[in-house]
Amino acid sequence: MFTAVIVACQIALPTDCLTIIDNRGPYETTARCEVRVIEMVTDLSAFWMKQKLGMAYRSIECVEGEVHVGTPT
C-alpha cells in the first residue's frame, strides 16, 4: 500500500513548510498513487496561484504504508 505525500515550502521563507498527506489512499500500487500525486500537485498549484502564494515543492512522493498526521515521513 502507498500513500501520496507532498512537502511544500514558502518561497520567501523556505523553512516554513507544509506536509500534505492524501486522505483518499492508501493505494495498492505505486502507479495509482502517482496518478493521485499528480492530481494533488495540479490542485495545489492552482490554489496557490489563485491565492498568490509563492510555494515550492520540496518533496513529492508515494510512501509505502499508511501515513497519518503527526507521523514522520
Residue, then its C-alpha position, 0 to 999 in steps of 0.5 A: m500500500f502507498t500513500a501520496v505525500i507532498v512537502a511544500c515550502q514558502i518561497a520567501l521563507p523556505t523553512d516554513c513548510l507544509t506536509i500534505i498527506d492524501n486522505r483518499g489512499p492508501y493505494e495498492t500500487t505505486a502507479r495509482c498513487e502517482v496518478r493521485v500525486i499528480e492530481m494533488v500537485t495540479d490542485l495545489s498549484a492552482f490554489w496557490m496561484k489563485q491565492k498568490l502564494g509563492m510555494a515550492y515543492r520540496s518533496i513529492e512522493c508515494v510512501e509505502g504504508e499508511v501515513h497519518v498526521g503527526t507521523p514522520t515521513 
